[in-house]
């Protein structure tokens, strides 16, 4: 697979198309290599609804870190039951004792980057091979780190990543959710615009940046799933 050639070919075709059309182009060109991940945030719900219509058989993965809010887990079950799409739950393959040896207890407090690596990034990497094409709900307006998101690009781990909602705004997503009466995480109504693991997610002040409630009090803004630079290597020696 010549990834750069694929991106160069499809980016101008996908540019300006709506999410359903982007997904359909991806299905036609790359179907056997496509997968999706979701944590059931509101933009993820929008993307799932487009996927349900355009490519319902795509494998969809929910990475269970062991620290998700109860509201997130209930929403996952509701979506699986009502929408009948192919959602699979994955998590770290490392035993708890090994994780403690690698990170210590409560690594989300002491080293959140390492905690994210072993509980989120590594399980994602284990799902992928070199030809995997990743469908994501990343949007340009979510954070400064995402402002240059393209409809299709090569990410920091060398994977082709497709972001059908790349140029959608938060307002556009909520308009879509209300128009089609889609289910969503009730924490969004409690000033949690971005929802991750409960130890590292807080509500934001009204008018605050969408991701300011994630790892608040630190300069961390990304878990490591959505990267544009090469991955940092971690020492797995206990």
Secondary structure, 3 states (H helix, E strand, C coil): CCHHHHHHHHHHHHCCCCHHHHHHHHHHHHHHHEEEECCCCHHHHHHHHHHHHHCCCCEEEEECCCCECHHHHHHHHHHHHHHCCCEEEECCCCCHHHHHHHHCCCHHHHCHHHHHHHHHHHHHHHHCCCCCEEECCCCHHHCHHHCCCCCEEECCCCCEEECCCCCCCHHHHHHHHHHCCCCCCHHHHHCCCCCCEHHHECCCCCCCCCCCCECCCCCCCCCCCCCCCCCCCCCCCC
